[in-house]
Amino acid sequence: MPTQSLEEQIELHFAAGAAAIGDRDALNAFHSLREHLEAGTLRSAELDAASPTGWRVNAWVKRGILLGFRLGALVDMSTGPLSFVDKHTYPARSFKPEDGIRIVPGGSSVRSGAYLAKGVVMMPPAYVNAGAFVDEGTMIDSHALVGSCAQIGKRVHLSAAAQIGGVLEPVNASPVIIEDDCLIGGNTGVYEGTIVRSKAILAAGTILTRGTPVYDLVNDTVLKATADMPLIIPSGAVVVPGARAITKGKAKDLGLSVYTPIIVKYRDEKTDLSATLEDLLR
C-alpha cells in the first residue's frame, strides 16, 4: 500500500470512530502502518528544517497508532508462568541476530510499532513503547523507558532509570525528542514534548517538563516553553539539577526552595573525553 494511500486510509478509518471496529480494511491499514513504523520508514515526527523547532509532527501517523488501540481486542499474551493481557494489535516485538540489535536477557520488551535501528543495545529491564524511534548505536540502560512516539537519535546513552516520556495525544503535539550524541543521566525524566538538542548532557536526576524553566548560567538567560514552542535544551548544553530559593510568603520564612535545572557549561573537549567512556559499555 503506497504511503499516500495509507495516509488517506488511516484518516478515513480514524474518522469513522467506533464504526471502524471489526472493519477488515481498517485493520489492514493499521497493520501496514505498523510495518512502516517498525521498518523506520514512517515516524510520528521527523526532521524538517522549515519548522521552527527543526521537527515536523506527522499527526496522521499518531492517529494511526491510536486507531490500533481502538481496533484492538484484549487477548491472553502470557508466556510460561508470566501472565500478560493486552490489545492484540500491539504484541511484543521479536528480533533476530541479523537485525543487529542486542536485547540482553532479563525482562526487556519492545512493543509492536516501535523502531530500533542496528547497533541499539537494551539492558534489562527496559521498555520501548509503540511509535517510538530509536536510532543507530543508542544504549537503553536498565530500567529506562522510551515512551510512545518518543524520538531518540544516534549514539544516545539513556542511563539507568532514565524516563523519556511519550506524547501520543494530543496528536498535533510534538513528542519528546532526544537528538544525536546526547548523554541522558540516570534517574532523569524528560517529558511533555521537550526537545534535547544534539550532544547535550543531562546530569543524573535532571527533570525537564513543559512547565520547567531552565536557567542558562553561561548565557545569562532563562529557557521556557511557550504556547507555540516546547522547552528546548540547546546543543552541547550540560544540565544539572539545582534549586531556586522561594522569595515570597511562608515558604521564604521557612527557607524553602524549588527544583530548578541549570545549564552550568557547554560541552568542550574535556566533557567529550568523559562522555567517550560510555562507548566501553556498548
HELIX and SHEET records of a PDB file:
HELIX    1   1 THR A    3  ALA A   15  1                                  13    
HELIX    2   2 GLY A   17  ALA A   20  5                                   4    
HELIX    3   3 ARG A   24  ALA A   39  1                                  16    
HELIX    4   4 ALA A   59  LEU A   71  1                                  13    
HELIX    5   5 PRO A   97  ASP A   99  5                                   3    
HELIX    6   6 GLY A  249  ASP A  253  1                                   5    
HELIX    7   7 GLU A  269  ALA A  275  1                                   7    
HELIX    8   8 THR A  276  LEU A  281  5                                   6    
SHEET    1   A 2 ALA A  45  LEU A  47  0                                        
SHEET    2   A 2 TRP A  55  VAL A  57 -1                                        
SHEET    1   B 2 LEU A  74  ASP A  76  0                                        
SHEET    2   B 2 VAL A  85  LYS A  87 -1                                        
SHEET    1   C10 ARG A 102  ILE A 103  0                                        
SHEET    2   C10 VAL A 121  MET A 122  1                                        
SHEET    3   C10 MET A 139  ILE A 140  1                                        
SHEET    4   C10 HIS A 157  LEU A 158  1                                        
SHEET    5   C10 LEU A 183  ILE A 184  1                                        
SHEET    6   C10 ILE A 201  LEU A 202  1                                        
SHEET    7   C10 ALA A 237  ALA A 245  1                                        
SHEET    8   C10 SER A 257  TYR A 266 -1                                        
SHEET    9   C10 VAL A 214  ASP A 216  1                                        
SHEET   10   C10 THR A 221  LEU A 223 -1                                        
SHEET    1   D 6 SER A 109  VAL A 110  0                                        
SHEET    2   D 6 TYR A 127  VAL A 128  1                                        
SHEET    3   D 6 LEU A 145  VAL A 146  1                                        
SHEET    4   D 6 GLN A 163  ILE A 164  1                                        
SHEET    5   D 6 GLY A 189  VAL A 190  1                                        
SHEET    6   D 6 ILE A 207  LEU A 208  1                                        
SHEET    1   E 6 TYR A 115  LEU A 116  0                                        
SHEET    2   E 6 PHE A 133  VAL A 134  1                                        
SHEET    3   E 6 GLN A 151  ILE A 152  1                                        
SHEET    4   E 6 ILE A 177  ILE A 178  1                                        
SHEET    5   E 6 ILE A 195  VAL A 196  1                                        
SHEET    6   E 6 ILE A 232  ILE A 233  1                                        
END                                                                             
